[in-house]
Amino acid sequence: MKILLVDDNTDYLRLLKDALIASGYDVCAGEDGIEGCETLTSTDVDLIISDIRMPRLDGIKLHSFARNSHRYKRIKFVFLSAFKDVYGNTLGLDPEIDFFLDKTTPIDVITKTVDRLLFGDFAGRWV
């Protein structure tokens, strides 16, 4: 499974990318929404994880780009931000495909959440 990870905090981006790779995922990473959009136009991904506040193009516009693309209209999208109180439910998210995690969430909880989003009840089980 391939994940697009977008965050302008390079230390956090590297930490989360390494954790997702260690969990068996193929990860494409970008440092802002423009790099995320470029990846979406050239690569198939199964999940998008994005910060909200970024230079050049923020996560909200990246989300809009994905939702306006036929290929990514229904892809699961996780906003990962330290500004949950600022955005909360004001983004008009679809609760079946759009999710919000606080950046204070431990990395292992984030990877388990990714597992559940991609594999549902099969996450963590040998089949």
C-alpha angles and dihedrals in degrees: 000000000000123000128193109215118189125183134138092214098089095194092053091042091054093045094051093041091053091048092051092047089050087054090057102262128135105231131200112192135198134178097221143009094272091059088046092053091048090053092048091053093051106031137045113235132183100208137016123213115184142171114230105220111056136139123261095010123014129216093259091060091044088053090050091049090052093047091050091053117090090217095052102029093113102026117129110257124194120198109207111190145143088224101074092133091054096050105022108141096342094098095075093234126182104238091212095059108011123072139176127212127180115236089234088068108114114255093240090055090050092052091048089050090051089051091052093046093051101034105023114196090357093066111122095008131113111233 
